[in-house]
């Protein structure tokens, strides 16, 4: 594609980026008034590489304030300069960005590629610490010492798999949205004292994963039964569901752009350990 200036035609290209970030210090991915978002920081640094030109990025998700990502996808258009290939852009950005944002990969993409609208499915993992409090994981987990009934949680998660109206497990945002989504898989597993709940679906409503985890916490603490989750889901009433889980335990693990790829996803290690490996 070409961008026409006053005196010349500048050839531009579409780029596809995958990045990871610790969301603790940010108001989510998307730029907002009077707050600092990951998108703001990224666009500021990309602009420095292109002589101050404003480069607009598109993210695969909005992500809530305080939520983290291991495989967040971004698309953007920028001047195509043979002296500045994707590999050099990636290295230059990582030298400019703060350490809580890292570029994992950067490649050329087809002009039709869109980080949000080309996505087919997404995987999220939420981490609950059922052990002792630690200063080394408090930014990335929700400490719930009594949340240990994993068999009941697995049974409850079975009720949300499939295509449903998730009105009871979402918080109304500013946008009117179709509340029907499909969950392809939902599972829970312990990694040492950390309970990891992983959901893979074709899309997620505002705070939907955190709302579901809030209910799973109640099940795991034997305050609710698995059939209660089915009842809440069918009620379509947010008021019937427990409180939303806090943001710090949630990780966007991966965004998939090809059919069937989500079927091969497996949680290999704790998300924050995986993130540290990716940045090393």
N, C-alpha and C positions, 0 to 999 in steps of 0.2 A: 504494500500500500504506500501511497505518497502523501506527504503533507506539503501543501503549497505555501511558500512564504512570499515576501514582497519581491524578491529578486531571483529566487531559485526554488527548485523542487527538491525537497529533502526526502529521501527514501526512508521509510520506517518499517519496523518489523514488530510482530507480536511475540511476546515472551511469556513463558510459563515458569513459575517459581514455586518451589516448595520450601516452607520455612517452619521453624519451631520457635516458640516463645513462652516465657514465663509471664503469665498475665497479671501477676501480683500488683505491679505498679501501673497498670493500664486500665482504662475504662472499656476494655474490649477491643476488638479489631477495628470497628468502624469509627471514622472521625465523628466527633460530637462537639458541640459548642461548650466552651469552658471546661474541657477535660482533655487529657492526653491519651490518645489511642495508638495502637500499634501501627495503624495505617498512616497516621501523621508522621511518625518517626521514619518509617520506611520511605514514604514519598519525599521527605526532606532530604534523605541521604541519596536517593536515586537522582534527584534534581541536581545535586552537586556534581554528579558524574556527567551530566549533560548540560554544562554551562548555564545552570540556573533555570533551564526549561522546566515548566511545570509538567510532571508526569503523573497521570491519574491511574491509580491501581484499582483492581476489582478483586475482592476476596471471596473465597468459597463459602464463608459463613460470616455471621456478624460476631458471634461469641459474646457472652456476658462479661461484665466487668469482673476481673479476677480469675477468669477461666483461662486455662493453658492450652497449648496446641503442640503436637509433635509432627503432624503432617498437614499443615494448613497450606492451601494452594492459592496462588495469586496470579492474575494475568494483567498485562499492561502493554501498551504500545510505546515505543521509543525509537529514536533515530538508529538506523542500521549502519554501524560503522565497523568496517573490517578490522580496524585497529583496536576495537573494543568488543571482542566476541563475548558470548555469554559466560565463559569461564573466567574472563578477566573482570566482568561486571560482578560476578558472584564474589570473587576474592576481594575486590575493592569495597563492596558493600559490607562484607564481614569485618573489614578493617575499620569501617566508619560507624557501624551500628553498635549500640550498647550490647553487653554480653548476655542480656536477657532476651535478645532477638538474634537468631542465627539463620542464615540461608543454607539450606541443605543441598538444593540443586537449582539450576537455572538453565533453561534450554529455549530454543526457538519453538514456536507453536504455529499451527495453522491459523489463518486469519479468522476462522470461524470459532476458534476455541474461546470459551468464556468460563472463568474459574467457578462461577456460581451456576449458570444455566446449563453447562455441559456436564455437571456432576450427576452421577447416577445413584450413588449411595455414600453413606458416611458411617464411620465407627467412632464411638465414644466410650471411654472408660472412666468410671468414678472410683476413687480409692477411699476406703474407710479404714482408719487405724483402730483396731480393737485391742491394741497393747498399751504400753506406757506412753505418756506424752514425751515428745522429743523436740528439741529445738531445731533438729535437722530435717524434719519432715512436716512441720506445722503449716508451711505455706502450700503444701500439696496434698493434704489429707484432711478428712473430717474425723475427729477422734470420737468414737462411740464404743466404749469398752464392752458394752453388753450386746452388741450387734453380732451374734455368733451363730444363730440358727440358719446355717447356709442351706440346709435341705428345704426349709420352709421358704426361703427366698427363691430358690430355684423353682419350686412349685408355683410360687406367685408370679414369677417372671413368665412362665408358660402362658399365663392368661393375657399377657400383652403382646405376644407374638402373633403376627398376622396383620390384616388391614382393619383398622378400627377408627372411630371418632375419638380423638384423645382430648376432648374438651376438658375432662376432669383432671387431666395431667398436663395442663399448660396454664400460663399466666397471660392474660389479655394484654397485648402490646398496642402500639398506636396503629398498626396496620390490620385491616380486616383480612382474614386468612381462612382458607379451607382447612378445617381441623381434622381431616382424615389423613392418616399416614399409615405406612406399612413398616412394621418391624420384622426384619428377616430372621434375626436371632437375638436372644437375650440370655446371658449366662452370668454366673457368679463363681468365683474361685478364690481360695486363700493363697497368698504368697507370704509365707511366714505369718505374721500377725495382721497383715493387710488384706482386707476383703475388697476384691476388685469386681465391680459390676460392669459388664460390657454390653452395650446395645449397638446393633447395626441396623440401619433402616434407610429408606429412600429419602427421608427428610425428617426434620424435627421442628416442632413448634417452639415458641418462645418459652425458655426455661423448662421444656418438656422433660429432658433427661433428669434434671434436678428435682422436678416434681415426682417422677417415678422413683428416684432414689429415696426421696423423703418417705414414700410409702414402704419401700423395701427395708428401710431402717426400722420402721414400726414392726414389720413382720419379723425381722432378724432379732428384735428385742422381745418377741412374743407378746407384743401389744396389739397386734392385728393378725388375722389368719389369712392364708392365701385366698380363700373364697371372698374375703373382704375386698381384695384388690379387683377381682372380677366385678363385684357389685359396684364399686366406685367407678370403674371404667364404664360400665353400662349406664350409670346415673347421668353421665355427661355434665356433672356438676362439680366445679372446682371446690366448692364449699364442703363437699363430702370427703375430700382427700386431705391427708396430713400436710404439715408445713413443708415448704420447699427446702431442699438441702442447700447448704451454703456453696459458694462457687469454687472454693480453693481446691476441692478434691476432684474437679472435673477436667478431663483432657480430651480434646479432639485428636483422635489417634491417626485417622487417615481419611482422605477423600478419594473415592473411586470413580474413574471415568470410563471404565469398560465393564460390560455386563459380566457378571459372575465372579469378578475379582474379589468381591467381599467374602465369598465363600471360603477363600483361602486365608483369611485374616485370623491370626492367633496372637494372643497376648503373650509375648516372649519373656517379659520381665516387668517389674514395676515401671509405670510410665516415667516417673522422675529419674529412675536409674537409666532407662532407655534414652531419655533426653540428654543426660550427662554423657552417655556413650556417643551420641550423635554429635555433640559439640566438642569432643576431645580430638 
